[in-house]
Amino acid sequence: MPRANRVCPRFSDPEWSLLQHAAARADLAPGGYTAAAAVAAAASTDPSAAVADYRRGIQELMESNRQLGAVGNNLNQLAHYVNAGGQPGAELRQLLARVEASIDAVDDAVDWLIRR
């Protein structure tokens, strides 16, 4: 749905820095992040709780993303082993399937959180 109405909030430098950092971690532009957070709060029966829940959800997804990054580092090491002639076992294939499912779950959670 197109958004025709505008609000132009103003932020102090520290607030703007926080907003930019949070938006980047959520993979959103600052305006999109601000809009998503504002709509989530406005749609809630308790707007102050909705903001806290939204922020907690973003923080949990960021932690999941950090953990998946660590797994990615380990996968790079495994790829190096396989590229050097090592043979991946069944356990590695199962692990890769679980990692892919985890990435999909985080992506789905981000999409849900942004669109709620």
Secondary structure, DSSP 4 states (H G I P E B T S, - for coil): ------------HHHHHHHHHHHHHTT--HHHHHHHHHHHHHHSSSHHHHHHHHHHHHHHHHHHHHHHHHHHHHHHHHHHHHHTT----HHHHHHHHHHHHHHHHHHHHHHHHHH-
